[in-house]
Amino acid sequence: MACLHDHSCEDHNCSSDWSLYKHIDMSKVSALNEAVSGSVKSVFKAWELRTNSSEDVLESNEGDPELLVFIPFTSDVKLKSISVVGGAGGTSPSKMRAFINRDGIDFSDAQSMQPVQEWELAENLQGVLEYQTRYSKFQSVGNLTLHFPENFGAETTQIYYIGLRGEATQLKRDVVATIVYEVMPNPSDHKTPTDRGGGFSHVE
């Protein structure tokens, strides 16, 4: 569902609402089928820069409008809505599909897997539309993969901005990995009676 961004940002701190880009692990952001390697990183920026078309653009390869964008976060996030500003002349994406906490998705996976949610997009050149998530399904998001399978008829797809509205939790992703690791005990860290000359091996 698309909602019109219909309030004045002078009276409301939109920049703060759309600040999840600060919690993206930019070094690991990637895209499949981007014409210029690394250009995907340019679409994550401050809200007030969303319609700035003078900067780099994420564009698909000629004759193939499909794009797949992988967005890892530095901490778990709760995602409320997404905004996408595409290009003119039919180059804006017309559909978006979201997968969460799935690493290494390729086009074959994206086409065959059931997304957590999908949206029919409208051309949003002025950045006034946002697409609400099913919020209960977008809790504890460690990474987000967005699949843009088609556009409005152009040879390439262009995206200038992807905005993510929500909140970050305090739990860092590297901390989560450490906790999971520590749950699995290292036998060398736990001396058993056998190690001390006892007759049984129950871990204390």
C-alpha positions in Angstrom: 0.0 0.0 0.0 1.3 3.4 -1.0 0.8 6.4 1.3 1.1 10.0 0.2 3.8 11.9 2.1 1.4 14.8 2.7 2.8 16.7 5.7 5.3 19.6 5.7 8.8 18.4 6.5 9.4 21.9 7.9 7.0 21.1 10.7 8.0 17.5 11.0 11.5 16.0 11.2 11.4 13.8 8.2 15.2 13.5 8.1 15.0 11.8 11.5 12.2 9.5 10.4 14.1 8.3 7.4 17.5 7.9 9.1 17.9 4.1 8.9 20.5 4.6 6.1 22.9 5.5 9.0 22.6 1.9 10.2 23.4 0.3 6.8 26.7 -1.6 6.6 27.7 0.3 3.4 30.8 -1.8 2.9 28.6 -4.9 2.3 25.8 -3.3 0.3 25.6 -4.9 -3.2 23.4 -5.2 -6.3 23.0 -7.7 -9.1 22.8 -6.4 -12.6 24.0 -2.9 -11.9 25.6 -1.3 -14.9 28.2 0.4 -12.8 29.7 -1.7 -10.0 29.2 -0.1 -6.6 26.7 2.5 -7.8 24.0 1.0 -5.6 25.7 2.6 -2.5 24.7 6.1 -3.9 21.0 5.5 -3.4 21.2 5.4 0.4 21.3 9.0 1.6 19.6 11.6 3.7 15.9 12.3 3.1 16.5 15.8 1.9 18.7 14.5 -0.9 16.2 12.0 -2.3 15.4 13.9 -5.5 19.0 15.0 -6.2 19.5 13.5 -9.7 22.9 15.1 -10.2 24.5 12.4 -8.1 25.2 8.8 -9.2 22.3 6.6 -10.1 21.7 2.9 -9.7 21.0 1.7 -13.2 20.5 -1.8 -14.6 22.3 -3.1 -17.6 20.9 -2.2 -21.0 18.0 -4.4 -22.1 17.6 -6.0 -18.7 15.5 -3.9 -16.2 15.8 -6.3 -13.3 17.7 -5.3 -10.2 18.4 -7.1 -6.9 19.6 -5.0 -4.0 21.2 -6.5 -0.8 21.1 -4.2 2.3 22.8 -5.4 5.5 22.4 -3.5 8.7 24.9 -2.9 11.5 22.2 -3.5 14.0 18.8 -5.1 13.9 16.1 -2.7 12.7 12.3 -2.5 12.7 11.2 -1.4 9.2 7.9 0.6 8.9 8.0 1.8 5.3 10.1 2.1 2.2 10.4 4.9 -0.4 11.8 4.5 -3.9 12.6 7.4 -6.2 13.2 6.2 -9.7 14.0 7.8 -13.1 11.8 9.4 -15.7 10.9 8.0 -19.1 9.7 4.6 -17.9 12.9 3.8 -16.0 11.3 3.8 -12.6 10.7 0.3 -11.1 7.1 -0.8 -11.2 7.2 -3.6 -8.7 9.2 -4.3 -5.5 9.5 -7.6 -3.5 11.2 -7.8 -0.1 13.1 -10.7 1.6 14.5 -10.4 5.1 17.4 -12.1 6.8 18.4 -14.2 3.7 22.0 -14.1 2.5 23.2 -14.7 -1.0 19.9 -14.5 -2.9 20.3 -14.4 -6.7 17.7 -13.8 -9.4 16.7 -17.4 -9.6 16.0 -17.5 -5.8 14.2 -14.2 -5.9 11.9 -15.4 -8.8 11.1 -18.7 -7.1 10.9 -17.7 -3.4 7.9 -16.2 -1.7 8.7 -12.7 -0.6 7.8 -11.4 2.9 5.9 -8.7 1.1 5.5 -7.2 -2.4 4.2 -3.9 -3.8 3.1 -2.5 -7.1 5.0 0.8 -7.4 3.9 4.1 -8.9 6.4 6.5 -10.5 7.6 8.6 -7.6 9.9 11.2 -9.2 9.3 13.8 -6.4 9.7 11.4 -3.5 6.2 11.9 -2.1 5.2 8.2 -1.8 6.1 5.6 0.8 5.1 2.0 0.9 4.1 0.6 4.3 5.4 -2.8 5.4 3.4 -5.4 7.3 5.2 -4.1 10.4 4.8 -7.2 12.5 6.8 -9.1 9.8 9.6 -6.6 9.7 10.9 -6.9 13.2 14.5 -7.9 13.9 15.7 -7.3 10.4 19.4 -8.0 10.1 19.5 -7.7 6.3 17.0 -6.7 3.6 16.9 -7.8 0.0 14.8 -5.8 -2.5 13.9 -7.3 -5.8 12.8 -4.9 -8.6 11.7 -7.3 -11.4 10.4 -4.8 -13.9 9.9 -1.1 -14.7 7.4 1.0 -16.7 8.7 -0.1 -20.2 12.2 1.4 -20.5 15.3 -0.6 -21.5 16.9 0.0 -18.2 15.8 0.6 -14.6 17.0 3.7 -12.7 16.9 4.3 -9.0 18.1 7.5 -7.3 16.9 6.9 -3.8 15.9 4.1 -1.5 14.6 5.4 1.8 14.0 3.2 4.9 11.8 4.4 7.7 11.8 2.7 11.1 14.0 2.3 14.1 17.2 0.5 15.0 17.6 -1.7 18.0 20.5 -1.6 20.3 21.6 -5.1 19.4 24.6 -5.0 17.0 24.8 -7.7 14.4 28.4 -8.7 15.4 27.1 -9.0 19.0 24.4 -11.4 17.8 27.0 -13.6 16.2 29.1 -13.6 19.3 26.1 -14.6 21.5 25.2 -17.5 19.1 28.8 -18.6 19.2 29.0 -18.6 23.0 25.8 -20.6 23.3 27.8 -23.5 21.8 30.3 -24.4 24.6 33.9 -25.0 23.8 34.8 -28.3 25.5 38.3 -27.0 26.3 36.7 -24.2 28.4 34.9 -26.7 30.6 37.0 -29.1 32.6 35.3 -32.5 33.3 35.9 -34.9 36.1 37.6 -37.1 33.5 40.1 -34.3 32.9 40.9 -34.3 36.6 41.2 -38.0 36.9 37.5 -38.8 37.7 35.6 -41.7 36.3 32.8 -39.9 34.4 32.6 -37.1 31.7 29.5 -35.1 32.6 30.1 -31.4 31.9 29.7 -29.3 35.0 
